[in-house]
Amino acid sequence: MAAGLVISAPASGVGKTTLTLALARAWRHRGLNVQCFKSGPDYIDPAFHAVATGRASVNVDSWAMDRATISHLVSHGADADIVLAEGSMGLFDGVAARGVSGTGATADIAEMLGWPVVLVIDPSGQAQTAAAIAAGLRDYRAGVRLAGVVLNRIASPRHEDLVRRALNDAGIAVFGALPRHAEISLPKRHLGLVQAEEQAEIGKLIDEAARFVTEHVDLDAVLGSAASWSPQSATNGLNVTPPGQRIALARDAAFSFIYPHMLEGWRAAGAEIATFSPLADEGPDKSADVCWLPGGYPELHAGKIAANTGFRSRLRAFAETRPVHGECGGYMVLGSALIDAEGVSHEMTGLLGLETSFAKRRMHLGYRLAALAAPMPGHPVGARLRGHEFHYSTILAQPDTPLAVVHDATGAVIAETGSRRGHATGTFFHLIAEDR
């Protein structure tokens, strides 16, 4: 029987990912099978999880997914010895309005699955107050159980002693304390961590994190705090509709943001996936009946995409007779131009009239509920789709037919409607689930 834990924190940037990777690799070194999940709509962390564990990690999301879908996804860990769900933001952080099964908060997943929470606490600039924060998180929601804390970025032995004493007085277990250690910091960029596939030394970095955490954290105590768990059967699986029977999927460093459960759902429904690399100047498989361009970092590769005339001409030829859909970065590449952070304009594929700019950064972030005003691959007019948007581009022009009426999580209408022209469609949101 597997045991489950949630790794969370009071806020972002405290060290959840590093601790999750370190624990996973350390336990793997001990011969345990470790399965990771990510709570919330994050693409990057699951790839790091896979490197640390040797097993694919998937997202679970209480705002966009029903309990049956979440149960199905976490059943991937049924044969593991220990399951770690890494949270997003702070433990109770979610949107204001409840979605399908929650607000998107990590606490929703912890309560739903009955897994205790290990908090990563960074007491920089404080001492006993860290215990007050931990106690407040422990007592905030009755259905969420705190297993204990790991202290991160401890300044000195005296600092550690002050924080430990306060936590002990509050009845909160301290599993370990990590001194500052710059060597295990993971590189970051504007959408989060630099992707695992872009870091040649990521395996060594995770090994160093595992060594460091093993030295300073009681791994047996953390493991012992996990809750025994047996996955509940989910009869309806993922309920994902593939966009076609044979899907040409762009996949490289510029196009990597697609949720693993979507690919699983497509394949489970009988679809085939043929990947190609726009950065290698490849085009979609001619035998495919639909092409899908995920998001990623096209703004970092805009010059190369513009120079790859083979990719652009093959995609345009494909779109003359078959549907092409782009999400976020993929949507931008379907547009007419992309202006990079230096203000240089790069010609894109021109299948849509969208023009975007990174010269003046503006963050777009949040859950999206879309009602399709025109069909897109796999979904008819009127379909309701749940997704998530996160980018820093500014729309200069969006002249085509709107694809959908799009609301944020509070119900407010937003301007990023997506577009349709001919066989090409695109959205700024990444699809997570169909709203049924």
C-alpha positions as CSV (number, residue, x, y, z in Angstrom):
1,M,0.0,0.0,0.0
2,A,1.4,3.4,-0.9
3,A,1.7,6.3,1.5
4,G,1.0,9.9,0.6
5,L,2.3,13.3,1.6
6,V,1.8,16.9,0.4
7,I,4.7,19.3,0.2
8,S,3.5,22.8,0.7
9,A,4.5,26.2,2.2
10,P,3.1,29.5,3.3
11,A,4.0,31.1,-0.1
12,S,5.8,30.7,-3.4
13,G,9.6,30.7,-3.6
14,V,10.2,29.0,-0.2
15,G,11.7,25.8,-1.5
16,K,8.9,23.4,-2.2
17,T,10.3,22.1,-5.5
18,T,13.8,21.6,-4.2
19,L,12.6,19.7,-1.1
20,T,10.3,17.6,-3.2
21,L,13.0,16.7,-5.7
22,A,15.5,16.0,-2.9
23,L,13.2,13.7,-0.9
24,A,12.2,11.9,-4.1
25,R,15.8,11.2,-5.1
26,A,17.0,10.4,-1.6
27,W,14.2,7.8,-1.1
28,R,14.8,6.4,-4.6
29,H,18.5,6.0,-3.6
30,R,17.2,3.9,-0.7
31,G,15.4,1.6,-3.1
32,L,11.9,3.0,-2.8
33,N,9.5,3.6,-5.7
34,V,8.5,7.3,-5.5
35,Q,5.6,8.9,-7.4
36,C,5.2,12.7,-7.7
37,F,2.3,14.9,-8.6
38,K,1.9,18.6,-9.0
39,S,-1.1,20.5,-7.5
40,G,-2.2,23.2,-9.9
41,P,-1.5,24.2,-13.5
42,D,2.3,24.1,-13.7
43,Y,4.1,22.5,-16.6
44,I,7.6,22.8,-15.5
45,D,7.8,21.1,-12.1
46,P,6.4,17.7,-13.3
47,A,9.3,17.4,-15.7
48,F,11.7,17.8,-12.8
49,H,9.7,15.3,-10.8
50,A,10.2,12.7,-13.6
51,V,14.0,13.3,-13.6
52,A,14.1,12.8,-9.8
53,T,11.9,9.7,-9.7
54,G,12.2,8.0,-13.1
55,R,8.4,8.1,-13.2
56,A,6.0,10.4,-15.1
57,S,4.4,13.1,-13.0
58,V,1.0,14.7,-13.7
59,N,-1.0,17.7,-12.6
60,V,-4.1,17.5,-10.3
61,D,-6.3,20.6,-10.1
62,S,-9.3,21.0,-7.9
63,W,-10.6,24.1,-9.9
64,A,-10.6,22.4,-13.3
65,M,-11.0,18.7,-12.5
66,D,-13.7,16.7,-10.8
67,R,-12.9,14.2,-8.0
68,A,-13.1,11.2,-10.4
69,T,-10.5,12.7,-12.7
70,I,-8.2,13.5,-9.8
71,S,-8.7,9.9,-8.4
72,H,-7.9,8.5,-11.8
73,L,-4.7,10.5,-12.1
74,V,-3.4,9.8,-8.6
75,S,-4.0,6.1,-9.1
76,H,-0.8,6.2,-11.2
77,G,1.0,6.1,-7.8
78,A,-0.8,2.9,-6.6
79,D,2.3,0.8,-7.1
80,A,4.7,3.3,-5.4
81,D,6.0,3.1,-1.9
82,I,5.6,6.9,-1.3
83,V,3.6,9.5,-3.2
84,L,4.5,13.2,-3.0
85,A,2.2,15.9,-4.2
86,E,4.0,19.2,-4.6
87,G,1.8,22.2,-3.9
88,S,1.6,25.6,-5.7
89,M,1.9,29.0,-4.1
90,G,0.8,28.9,-0.4
91,L,-1.1,26.0,1.1
92,F,-4.5,27.7,1.0
93,D,-4.0,29.9,-2.0
94,G,-6.6,29.5,-4.7
95,V,-9.2,31.6,-6.6
96,A,-12.1,33.4,-5.0
97,A,-14.9,31.4,-6.6
98,R,-15.0,27.6,-6.2
99,G,-14.6,25.6,-9.4
100,V,-15.4,21.9,-10.1
101,S,-14.1,20.5,-6.8
102,G,-12.4,23.4,-5.1
103,T,-10.6,26.7,-5.6
104,G,-7.4,25.2,-7.0
105,A,-5.7,25.4,-3.6
106,T,-3.2,22.7,-2.5
107,A,-5.2,22.3,0.6
108,D,-8.1,20.9,-1.5
109,I,-5.9,18.1,-2.7
110,A,-4.6,17.4,0.8
111,E,-8.1,17.1,2.2
112,M,-9.6,15.2,-0.7
113,L,-6.9,12.5,-0.6
114,G,-6.3,12.5,3.2
115,W,-2.6,13.2,2.8
116,P,-0.8,15.0,5.6
117,V,1.1,18.2,4.8
118,V,4.8,18.8,5.2
119,L,5.4,22.6,5.3
120,V,8.5,24.2,4.0
121,I,9.1,27.3,6.2
122,D,11.6,30.0,5.4
123,P,12.2,31.9,8.7
124,S,14.6,34.4,7.1
125,G,14.2,37.7,9.0
126,Q,12.2,36.1,11.8
127,A,12.4,33.5,14.5
128,Q,9.5,32.6,16.8
129,T,7.1,34.2,14.4
130,A,7.7,31.2,12.1
131,A,6.0,29.0,14.7
132,A,2.9,31.4,14.7
133,I,2.7,31.1,10.9
134,A,3.0,27.3,11.0
135,A,0.4,27.1,13.8
136,G,-2.0,29.3,11.9
137,L,-1.7,27.1,8.8
138,R,-2.2,24.0,10.9
139,D,-5.4,25.3,12.5
140,Y,-6.9,27.2,9.5
141,R,-8.9,24.3,8.0
142,A,-10.1,21.3,10.0
143,G,-9.8,18.8,7.1
144,V,-6.1,19.5,6.4
145,R,-3.7,17.8,8.7
146,L,-0.1,19.1,9.3
147,A,2.6,16.4,9.6
148,G,5.4,18.8,10.5
149,V,7.8,21.3,9.0
150,V,11.2,21.5,7.3
151,L,13.0,24.8,7.9
152,N,14.8,26.3,5.0
153,R,17.6,28.9,4.7
154,I,18.5,28.9,8.4
155,A,21.0,31.6,9.2
156,S,22.8,30.1,12.1
157,P,22.6,27.4,14.9
158,R,21.2,30.0,17.2
159,H,18.6,31.0,14.7
160,E,17.6,27.3,14.3
161,D,17.4,26.8,18.1
162,L,15.0,29.8,18.5
163,V,12.7,28.6,15.7
164,R,12.8,24.9,16.9
165,R,11.9,25.9,20.5
166,A,8.9,27.9,19.3
167,L,7.7,25.2,17.1
168,N,8.1,22.6,19.8
169,D,6.1,24.8,22.2
170,A,3.4,25.0,19.5
171,G,3.3,21.2,19.3
172,I,4.7,21.1,15.7
173,A,7.2,18.5,14.6
174,V,10.4,19.8,13.0
175,F,11.8,17.2,10.5
176,G,14.9,19.1,9.8
177,A,16.6,22.5,9.2
178,L,18.5,23.4,6.0
179,P,21.2,26.0,6.1
180,R,21.6,28.3,3.1
181,H,23.1,26.4,0.2
182,A,23.4,28.3,-3.1
183,E,24.7,25.2,-5.0
184,I,21.2,23.6,-5.1
185,S,19.3,26.7,-6.4
186,L,17.4,25.9,-9.5
187,P,17.8,28.4,-12.4
188,K,14.7,30.6,-13.1
189,R,13.2,32.6,-15.9
190,H,10.0,34.7,-16.4
191,L,7.5,31.8,-16.4
192,G,9.2,29.9,-13.6
193,L,12.1,27.5,-13.4
194,V,14.3,26.9,-16.5
195,Q,12.9,23.6,-18.0
196,A,14.5,20.4,-16.9
197,E,15.3,19.3,-20.5
198,E,17.4,22.5,-20.9
199,Q,19.7,21.7,-18.0
200,A,22.4,19.2,-18.8
201,E,23.4,19.0,-15.2
202,I,20.0,18.6,-13.6
203,G,20.6,15.0,-12.5
204,K,23.7,16.1,-10.6
205,L,21.9,19.1,-9.1
206,I,19.1,16.8,-7.8
207,D,21.7,14.4,-6.4
208,E,23.4,17.2,-4.5
209,A,20.0,18.4,-3.2
210,A,19.3,14.8,-2.0
211,R,22.7,14.6,-0.3
212,F,22.2,17.9,1.4
213,V,18.6,17.1,2.6
214,T,19.7,13.7,3.8
215,E,22.3,15.3,5.9
216,H,19.9,17.8,7.5
217,V,16.4,16.2,7.5
218,D,15.2,13.1,9.3
219,L,14.0,11.1,6.2
220,D,12.6,8.3,8.3
221,A,10.5,10.7,10.3
222,V,9.1,12.3,7.2
223,L,8.3,9.0,5.7
224,G,6.7,7.8,8.9
225,S,4.4,10.8,8.8
226,A,2.8,9.8,5.5
227,A,-0.7,8.4,5.4
228,S,-1.3,5.0,4.1
229,W,-3.5,5.3,1.0
230,S,-5.3,3.1,-1.5
231,P,-6.5,4.8,-4.7
232,Q,-10.3,4.9,-5.3
233,S,-11.4,3.4,-8.5
234,A,-12.6,6.0,-11.1
235,T,-15.0,4.5,-13.6
236,N,-15.1,7.4,-16.1
237,G,-11.3,8.0,-16.3
238,L,-10.2,11.3,-17.9
239,N,-13.1,12.2,-20.2
240,V,-10.7,13.9,-22.6
241,T,-11.8,14.3,-26.2
242,P,-8.8,14.2,-28.6
243,P,-8.7,16.8,-31.4
244,G,-8.3,14.1,-34.0
245,Q,-7.4,10.5,-34.7
246,R,-3.8,11.2,-35.7
247,I,-2.3,14.3,-34.1
248,A,0.8,16.1,-35.2
249,L,2.2,17.7,-32.0
250,A,4.9,20.3,-32.0
251,R,7.4,19.3,-29.4
252,D,10.8,20.9,-28.6
253,A,12.2,23.6,-26.3
254,A,9.9,26.2,-27.7
255,F,6.7,24.1,-27.6
256,S,6.7,22.0,-24.5
257,F,3.8,23.2,-22.3
258,I,1.0,20.6,-22.6
259,Y,-0.4,18.8,-19.6
260,P,0.6,15.1,-19.4
261,H,-3.0,14.1,-18.6
262,M,-4.1,15.5,-21.9
263,L,-1.7,13.3,-23.8
264,E,-2.7,10.4,-21.7
265,G,-6.4,11.1,-22.4
266,W,-5.8,11.4,-26.1
267,R,-4.1,8.1,-26.3
268,A,-6.6,6.4,-24.1
269,A,-9.3,7.5,-26.5
270,G,-7.5,5.8,-29.3
271,A,-5.6,8.8,-30.9
272,E,-2.1,8.6,-32.2
273,I,0.5,11.3,-31.6
274,A,3.3,12.1,-34.0
275,T,5.7,14.8,-32.7
276,F,7.7,17.2,-34.8
277,S,10.2,20.0,-34.0
278,P,9.6,23.5,-35.4
279,L,13.1,24.5,-34.1
280,A,14.6,21.7,-36.3
281,D,12.6,23.2,-39.2
282,E,10.2,20.2,-39.3
283,G,6.6,20.4,-40.3
284,P,3.6,18.3,-39.2
285,D,3.2,14.7,-40.3
286,K,1.4,14.7,-43.7
287,S,-0.7,11.7,-42.6
288,A,-2.0,13.6,-39.5
289,D,-5.6,14.9,-39.5
290,V,-4.9,17.7,-37.1
291,C,-1.9,19.8,-35.8
292,W,-1.5,21.0,-32.3
293,L,1.0,23.7,-31.2
294,P,1.4,23.8,-27.4
295,G,2.7,26.8,-25.5
296,G,6.3,27.1,-24.3
297,Y,8.9,29.7,-24.9
298,P,8.6,30.8,-28.6
299,E,9.7,34.3,-27.6
300,L,13.2,32.9,-26.7
301,H,13.4,31.3,-30.1
302,A,11.5,33.8,-32.3
303,G,14.4,34.5,-34.6
304,K,14.9,30.8,-35.3
305,I,11.2,30.2,-35.9
306,A,11.0,33.1,-38.3
307,A,14.1,31.8,-40.2
308,N,12.7,28.2,-40.4
309,T,10.9,28.6,-43.7
310,G,10.5,24.9,-44.1
311,F,8.4,24.7,-40.9
312,R,6.3,27.7,-41.7
313,S,5.6,26.7,-45.3
314,R,4.7,23.1,-44.3
315,L,2.4,24.3,-41.6
316,R,0.6,26.7,-43.9
317,A,0.2,23.9,-46.5
318,F,-1.2,21.6,-43.8
319,A,-3.7,24.3,-42.7
320,E,-5.1,24.6,-46.2
321,T,-7.1,21.4,-45.7
322,R,-6.8,20.4,-42.0
323,P,-7.3,22.1,-38.6
324,V,-4.3,23.6,-36.7
325,H,-4.7,24.8,-33.1
326,G,-2.3,26.7,-31.0
327,E,-2.2,27.3,-27.2
328,C,-0.6,30.5,-25.8
329,G,2.9,30.4,-27.3
330,G,1.6,28.2,-30.1
331,Y,-1.2,30.7,-30.7
332,M,1.4,33.5,-30.9
333,V,3.4,31.5,-33.5
334,L,0.2,31.0,-35.6
335,G,-0.1,34.8,-35.7
336,S,1.5,37.3,-38.1
337,A,4.3,38.7,-35.9
338,L,5.9,38.3,-32.5
339,I,8.0,41.2,-31.0
340,D,10.7,39.9,-28.6
341,A,11.9,41.5,-25.4
342,E,14.5,43.6,-27.3
343,G,11.8,45.1,-29.5
344,V,12.7,43.1,-32.6
345,S,9.7,42.0,-34.7
346,H,9.8,38.4,-36.1
347,E,7.5,37.1,-38.8
348,M,5.4,34.1,-37.7
349,T,3.3,31.7,-39.7
350,G,0.5,34.2,-40.5
351,L,-2.3,31.7,-40.2
352,L,-3.9,34.2,-37.9
353,G,-3.6,37.9,-37.7
354,L,-2.5,38.0,-34.0
355,E,0.4,40.3,-33.2
356,T,2.0,40.1,-29.8
357,S,4.9,41.9,-28.1
358,F,7.2,41.1,-25.2
359,A,8.9,44.5,-25.4
360,K,6.5,45.8,-22.7
361,R,5.8,42.9,-20.3
362,R,2.4,42.5,-18.9
363,M,1.5,39.5,-16.9
364,H,-1.7,37.5,-17.8
365,L,-2.4,34.9,-15.1
366,G,-5.4,32.9,-14.0
367,Y,-7.9,30.2,-14.6
368,R,-10.2,30.5,-17.7
369,L,-13.7,29.2,-18.5
370,A,-14.4,29.4,-22.2
371,A,-17.7,28.9,-24.1
372,L,-16.8,28.3,-27.7
373,A,-18.4,30.6,-30.2
374,A,-16.8,28.7,-33.1
375,P,-15.6,25.1,-33.2
376,M,-12.0,24.1,-32.5
377,P,-10.4,20.7,-32.9
378,G,-12.3,18.1,-30.8
379,H,-14.9,20.6,-29.5
380,P,-18.1,22.0,-31.1
381,V,-19.7,25.4,-30.8
382,G,-21.1,25.8,-27.3
383,A,-18.6,23.5,-25.6
384,R,-17.4,24.8,-22.3
385,L,-13.7,24.4,-21.6
386,R,-11.6,24.9,-18.5
387,G,-8.0,26.1,-18.8
388,H,-5.3,28.3,-17.4
389,E,-3.5,31.3,-18.9
390,F,0.0,32.5,-18.0
391,H,2.2,34.7,-20.2
392,Y,3.8,38.1,-20.3
393,S,2.9,39.2,-23.9
394,T,0.9,42.2,-24.9
395,I,-1.7,41.9,-27.7
396,L,-1.1,44.5,-30.4
397,A,-3.7,43.1,-32.8
398,Q,-6.3,40.3,-32.6
399,P,-8.3,40.9,-35.8
400,D,-9.8,37.5,-36.5
401,T,-13.2,36.0,-35.5
402,P,-13.3,35.5,-31.8
403,L,-13.1,31.8,-30.9
404,A,-14.8,31.9,-27.5
405,V,-16.4,34.0,-24.8
406,V,-13.8,33.7,-22.0
407,H,-14.3,34.4,-18.3
408,D,-11.9,34.4,-15.4
409,A,-12.5,32.4,-12.3
410,T,-14.7,35.2,-10.8
411,G,-16.9,35.2,-13.9
412,A,-15.5,38.5,-15.3
413,V,-15.3,38.6,-19.2
414,I,-11.7,38.9,-20.4
415,A,-10.4,40.3,-23.7
416,E,-8.3,37.3,-24.6
417,T,-11.0,35.5,-26.6
418,G,-8.8,33.4,-28.9
419,S,-9.1,33.5,-32.7
420,R,-10.3,31.6,-35.7
421,R,-9.5,32.0,-39.4
422,G,-10.1,29.2,-41.9
423,H,-8.8,26.0,-40.4
424,A,-6.6,27.8,-37.8
425,T,-7.7,28.4,-34.2
426,G,-5.8,29.5,-31.1
427,T,-6.3,30.4,-27.5
428,F,-4.2,32.1,-24.8
429,F,-5.4,29.6,-22.3
430,H,-4.1,26.0,-22.1
431,L,-6.8,23.4,-22.0
432,I,-7.1,21.4,-18.7
433,A,-10.5,19.8,-18.9
434,E,-13.9,19.8,-20.5
435,D,-16.6,21.4,-18.4
436,R,-19.3,18.7,-18.3
